[in-house]
Amino acid sequence: MQKDQFYKFVEKPELLDKESIPLLTELISNFPYFQTARLLLTKALHEQKNFYFDTQLKITAAFFSDRKKLQKFISEKYPLQVVNTQKN
């Protein structure tokens, strides 16, 4: 997955589709503690009504302290807050 493509998914989670699932799965296999990638994968699985959604949700929930925000993001159109870490 390209960095720009990942940033697009973060900024607009509605772009997550069936093709994004293997890309995010590969990213997580390379970086297993990457919370944002896990969140986006869970959202994509939910949107696609994928069989593995429940399993992934349990794993993702273990990484997040605020389960209400997690539930709201996954079930609704709830944008992530993007923090710009680049210095000008």
ABEGO torsion letter per residue (X at the ends): XBAAAAAAAAABAAABBAAAAAAAAAAAAABAABAAAAAAAAAAAAAAGBAAAAAAAAAAAAABABAAAAAAAAABBBBBBBBBABBX
